[in-house]
Amino acid sequence: QLAAVHLVDSHYCTDPGKFISVLCTSLSTMLHVELPHVNVLSKMDLIEQYGKLAFNLDYYTEVLDLSYLVDHLASDPFFRNYRRLNTKLVEVIEDYSLVSFVPLNVQDKESMRQVMQAVDKANGYCVISTLAVQEKYVQSRDKTVEEEVMDM
């Protein structure tokens, strides 16, 4: 099975305007490419070299309440003029609620394992293994849920 893996450099997290742009690009790609999708923040080992993050890393990976990001952008004189545009972009991203990131450091085996698990989960690999466990330990019903509802 195929899965789309969208790699994004972690240095975009240090600039709120660029991060909103990355979120829009990721969301657009997810909607247009009809494959399971995993967004990855790469080069995590270098993130502190790019600059200071305004928020914790969880904020960027889980894509939490983006209104804080818009407020942070308002402190920049250039972006102050585009507050309404940024607010609307953030609302679109939050309305879909699809974008999140998996951090990646290629020199860290645990980080690579987490990305591989995310791709496996996107492909449904975890569901298949769970079904195998269910078949082994849970008694199967003679009737499906739909048939039981019809009998009522």
C-alpha positions, 0 to 999 in steps of 0.5 A, spaced: 500 500 500 502 507 498 502 513 503 504 520 502 509 522 506 510 530 506 517 532 509 517 539 512 523 542 514 523 544 522 526 551 521 519 553 518 516 553 526 521 558 528 517 563 523 509 564 524 508 566 517 512 560 514 509 555 519 502 558 517 504 557 509 506 550 511 500 548 514 496 550 508 500 547 503 500 540 508 492 541 508 492 542 500 496 536 499 492 532 504 486 534 500 488 533 493 492 527 494 488 521 495 492 517 499 493 516 506 498 522 509 503 523 514 506 530 515 513 529 518 517 535 521 524 533 519 531 536 521 529 536 528 536 535 531 537 542 528 531 546 530 535 550 535 540 552 530 534 556 526 532 560 532 527 560 538 520 557 538 515 561 540 511 555 543 513 548 545 514 543 540 507 540 541 504 546 539 507 545 532 506 537 532 499 537 534 497 544 531 494 546 537 489 552 537 492 557 532 489 563 534 496 564 539 500 564 532 495 569 529 496 573 535 504 572 535 504 574 528 500 581 530 507 583 533 510 583 526 509 590 523 508 587 516 503 581 518 499 586 522 496 589 516 494 581 514 491 579 520 484 578 517 487 574 512 491 570 517 485 569 521 481 566 516 487 561 513 487 559 520 480 558 521 480 553 514 486 549 517 482 548 524 476 547 521 479 541 517 482 539 523 487 534 519 494 537 519 499 534 525 506 533 524 511 527 526 518 529 528 523 526 525 531 526 527 534 521 522 540 520 527 535 517 532 532 510 531 526 512 536 524 518 531 525 513 525 520 508 528 515 513 530 515 515 523 514 508 520 509 507 525 505 513 523 505 511 516 503 504 518 497 506 522 495 511 516 496 505 511 491 501 516 497 496 518 495 497 526 488 495 524 489 489 521 494 487 526 488 488 531 483 484 527 488 478 528 488 479 535 480 480 536 479 473 531 484 469 536 481 472 543 474 474 542 468 469 540 465 471 533 458 472 533 453 468 528 450 475 526 452 482 524 450 488 527 446 490 522 442 483 522 441 484 529 438 491 528 433 488 523 431 482 528 429 488 533 
